[in-house]
């Protein structure tokens, strides 16, 4: 049978299965028996196993049930469920501790202790207990808002429903991982691709009886909000969890120093294959809660924790071709197309080559035999090529000097910080003049952290682009739905859903809006800083008239690189048209309206000189937590200059000239009602 026929057959089967699901779950009127259903499902999975090009999102190997997310109520997490940053090497780990020590302004590293907790690869859940009773169970969702899956979670034996211990907090949100043991997965192999899919699918079943059939386990490891928790470090918390009746990871440890963390990492990695649950690394958390509190968060991960991932799996394959992909910021990324090879259960056919310099350094050529590495969730990459196996006729790979999409020259920029040329080559055309860049800009615009338009994924951007339905972000709000309705794979209902999701996202916070523009070097954090500085859209737009770009250097955290990039953005006429059009369509909330009224609100600060036992970064977080702002130079806009040891004389002098209040560390902490 040809690939096409198999594919057609496969799609037909999945469509039919979805119809069975719809009848069963939505109408409560199954049209086939359970065993017929199971047999049919297995047919699809077998077909996938035999033909690895079959890989539909709605395949039963990836999901079970029918659009379960619509079945659950969405609930906001009182404390967001964050993610963790990753460390892949000893260097990453040392940097992690260095940053902590810098932040805490601590030179001696001998006394930071960490918990080392094997990271189970499952699905996280939040369990809310009030007066010892399990009230609500939520999925992680997008971290801010989860689904109420209480009735499914209560079917898990490991989850205590009532806790009578005297020292159990009155209110607490206990968090941990739901997973399936490998031995239990053996019996479910036919139905799911891997244990993680099995856990996620069964947790979100509409009917709890279906969840109950799957032997799910739960391990607890952290908490969200709490009232009445009487421990002050993570290790004691883990001990308490098990006293209260929760399962905790038997391999959890308390460890001091990076060297010992590495020793433990190697020991656990050796045990990994013999464990009955999948782990993909070890989570390290600063043990002391007081330090955790001081360290706080950056973007959506804590500064006090990191996931040390296990080294990947490697495989050898042949490089069939080298493709050049063009990113949103014009960067040309070479990608090796390789003969498909299975690495750790995943079929890999692409591997990133990073950039031009990397290809030259490793002398990677088409036709080479290469070692490919897949570490954690990151894109596989080429480790090395075997030059001995190389064909005599093989030729060095020549990196394109013109953009493969628009033909513009490609350039390597000079980096003002490293004082070197970038390793990355870029398309020199600006924004929307290059088709590939435009498509990537649109993908960014609709992405999760930007507009977050439900159901408007990368594939849709590409197909709408090809059909000339969208070219600029504003086109998304002027779609020809009549035309879309007639396209293959679309119908009345799906078009209605799309219309709804787009309309729903017309109201947007100013910071998200700035981020969505995809200005180079303006990520989430910088977008936040800019939105605070400008307050509202019109002030930001005014940059195109007043050219006050250098003023932006006053924003702490914004440097020359960012300012140049913003300047570039505003110098492009098309970008201004896009801004104008979007402003007409969207409701961009001003930042000032939602600003908190903290102790330091409307006050600006600058630190000069070394402080005692508190780092710059910590002071900055303290200021921001209390609604103040930090600036990077002394100007009329500055309210307080905080002076430490050996301050910059010029700063103190100018501050005196401008009659700015000069305070020391103690006076500053007093403003926050803190004494030390
Ligand atoms: S702590 C801010 N501890 O890893 C703290 N997470 O990448 C984040 N995970 O969503 C959670 N084992 O699903 C924590 N011992 C452990 C963990 C763990 C597994 C998962 C969890 C989380 C993800 C973060």
Boltz pocket constraint, residues with backbone or C-beta under 6 A from the ligand:
constraints:
  - pocket:
      binder: B
      contacts: [[A, 82], [A, 83], [A, 84], [A, 85], [A, 117], [A, 118], [A, 119], [A, 120], [A, 121], [A, 122], [A, 123], [A, 124], [A, 140], [A, 176], [A, 177], [A, 221], [A, 222], [A, 283], [A, 301], [A, 302], [A, 305], [A, 307]]
      max_distance: 6.0
